[in-house]
Each structure stands twice: as C-alpha cells, then as structure tokens.
Amino acid sequence: MNKHISYWNPYLETLPRERLEKLQLKKFKRIFKWAYEHSRFHRRLYDEADIYPEKINSLEDIRNVPKVEKSLMKPIQRKDPFPYGDALCVPLDDVTCFRQTSGTTGQPVYQPDTWQDWEWWSECWATFLWAQGYR
C-alpha cells in the first residue's frame, strides 16, 4: 500500500454516512443472529430481554440489546466445555487460541478465538495503526 494514502481501507473509511450506517446495521444483524443461534448464553440473555434477530431493523433497535458484563460471564464459564461454557459459539475444535483477563476481581474471564477472529483483529489493528501514522 502507498505510504502517502491517508486510509488503510479507503473504501470503508470514506463511505457516506448513510451507506456506512446501512453496512453497520447489516453486520450487527448478522453477528446478533449468529450469537442467538449458536450460544446458549446469548439466546437466554436475549430471550429474557424479549429481543430477537427479527426485531433488529434499525440502528436504534440496537439500544434494546442487553450488554454483556463481566459479572455475567463468570458463572456461565464454569460449565462445559471448560473454560467457555454456554457462551461458546463455535465448535471447540475451531478455537485456535484463548485469552483471559488477569483475574484481579477473582476468577478470570476466558475468550476463545478462531482464525477468523484473528483475521478480523488484524484488520482492526491495521486500521488503528495506519490512522496513527504507522507505515
């Protein structure tokens, strides 16, 4: 990539606001549906809040989605498959790496990653670093 270009991904980073918001909604709906269909924890959380994939039709609807706090993660991670429990959204064999919090508040919270997650994080970091002037 040319070091004089201002953007890591010029297409995404210069989208008009309307198109960007449409893309954000599309991506949110996809990941929300994925979590709802593949994670017992998220399905329970969303069912209790009376929020379902078909109810997400605008960016405003996202405000109704309950936030996942660390305190919610600890009890579910005591279940199988250890250490992820009911939050796991992929087959355990797809987990390529896991990270965990430091555990300063007691029990650490574990996060599984797949290769797809690593690719996504790599793109995010490239965008952040490029915006900061790293080449």
C-alpha positions as CSV (number, residue, x, y, z in Angstrom):
1,M,0.0,0.0,0.0
2,N,1.2,3.5,-0.8
3,K,2.6,5.2,2.4
4,H,1.0,8.5,1.3
5,I,-2.5,7.2,1.3
6,S,-4.5,8.5,4.3
7,Y,-6.6,5.4,4.8
8,W,-5.8,1.7,5.4
9,N,-9.1,0.8,3.7
10,P,-10.2,3.9,1.7
11,Y,-13.5,2.3,0.6
12,L,-14.8,1.6,4.1
13,E,-13.3,4.6,5.8
14,T,-14.8,7.1,3.3
15,L,-18.2,5.7,2.9
16,P,-21.0,8.2,3.0
17,R,-22.7,8.2,6.4
18,E,-26.0,6.6,5.1
19,R,-24.1,3.7,3.4
20,L,-21.9,3.3,6.5
21,E,-24.9,3.0,8.8
22,K,-26.6,0.6,6.4
23,L,-23.4,-1.6,6.5
24,Q,-23.2,-1.3,10.3
25,L,-26.8,-2.5,10.7
26,K,-26.3,-5.4,8.2
27,K,-23.2,-6.6,10.1
28,F,-24.7,-6.2,13.5
29,K,-27.8,-8.2,12.4
30,R,-25.5,-10.9,11.1
31,I,-23.5,-11.2,14.3
32,F,-26.5,-10.9,16.6
33,K,-28.3,-13.7,14.7
34,W,-25.1,-15.8,14.9
35,A,-24.8,-15.4,18.7
36,Y,-28.6,-16.0,19.1
37,E,-28.4,-19.3,17.1
38,H,-25.1,-20.6,18.4
39,S,-24.7,-19.6,22.0
40,R,-27.0,-20.9,24.8
41,F,-25.9,-17.9,27.0
42,H,-26.7,-15.2,24.4
43,R,-30.1,-16.9,23.5
44,R,-31.1,-16.9,27.1
45,L,-30.0,-13.3,27.6
46,Y,-31.8,-12.0,24.6
47,D,-35.0,-14.1,25.2
48,E,-35.2,-12.7,28.8
49,A,-34.9,-9.2,27.3
50,D,-37.6,-10.1,24.7
51,I,-35.2,-9.2,21.8
52,Y,-34.8,-11.5,18.8
53,P,-33.0,-11.3,15.5
54,E,-36.1,-10.3,13.6
55,K,-36.6,-7.3,16.0
56,I,-33.4,-5.7,14.9
57,N,-34.4,-3.5,11.9
58,S,-32.6,-0.2,12.7
59,L,-29.6,1.1,14.5
60,E,-32.0,2.5,17.1
61,D,-33.1,-1.1,17.8
62,I,-29.6,-2.0,18.9
63,R,-30.2,0.1,22.1
64,N,-32.6,-2.7,23.3
65,V,-29.9,-5.4,23.1
66,P,-28.6,-6.1,26.7
67,K,-25.0,-5.5,27.3
68,V,-22.8,-8.4,28.4
69,E,-20.9,-7.5,31.5
70,K,-18.0,-9.4,33.1
71,S,-20.2,-10.4,36.0
72,L,-22.5,-12.3,33.6
73,M,-19.6,-14.3,32.1
74,K,-18.1,-15.8,35.3
75,P,-21.0,-18.2,36.2
76,I,-21.5,-19.5,32.7
77,Q,-17.8,-20.3,32.2
78,R,-18.0,-22.8,35.0
79,K,-19.9,-25.2,32.7
80,D,-18.6,-27.5,29.9
81,P,-17.0,-27.0,27.5
82,F,-14.5,-25.6,30.0
83,P,-13.5,-22.8,30.2
84,Y,-16.0,-21.2,27.9
85,G,-19.3,-22.8,28.9
86,D,-22.6,-21.6,27.4
87,A,-21.0,-18.6,25.7
88,L,-19.1,-20.6,23.1
89,C,-20.5,-20.0,19.6
90,V,-18.2,-22.4,17.6
91,P,-17.2,-26.0,17.9
92,L,-14.4,-26.3,20.4
93,D,-12.1,-27.7,17.7
94,D,-12.4,-24.3,15.9
95,V,-10.8,-22.5,18.8
96,T,-7.2,-21.7,17.9
97,C,-6.2,-19.6,20.8
98,F,-7.7,-18.3,24.0
99,R,-7.1,-15.2,26.1
100,Q,-8.1,-14.4,29.6
101,T,-8.5,-11.4,31.8
102,S,-6.0,-11.0,34.6
103,G,-8.4,-12.3,37.2
104,T,-7.8,-9.3,39.5
105,T,-11.5,-9.4,40.5
106,G,-11.4,-13.1,41.3
107,Q,-12.0,-15.6,38.5
108,P,-10.6,-14.7,35.1
109,V,-12.9,-14.4,32.1
110,Y,-11.9,-16.5,29.1
111,Q,-12.2,-15.6,25.5
112,P,-11.8,-18.1,22.7
113,D,-10.6,-17.0,19.3
114,T,-10.8,-18.7,15.9
115,W,-8.6,-18.0,12.8
116,Q,-11.5,-15.8,11.5
117,D,-11.3,-13.7,14.7
118,W,-7.6,-13.3,14.3
119,E,-8.1,-12.1,10.7
120,W,-10.7,-9.6,11.9
121,W,-8.5,-8.3,14.7
122,S,-5.5,-8.0,12.3
123,E,-7.6,-5.7,10.0
124,C,-8.8,-3.7,13.0
125,W,-5.2,-3.1,14.3
126,A,-4.0,-2.3,10.8
127,T,-6.7,0.4,10.5
128,F,-5.9,1.8,14.0
129,L,-2.2,1.9,13.4
130,W,-2.5,3.3,9.9
131,A,-4.7,6.1,11.3
132,Q,-2.0,6.9,13.8
133,G,0.6,7.3,11.1
134,Y,2.4,3.9,11.4
135,R,3.6,2.6,8.0
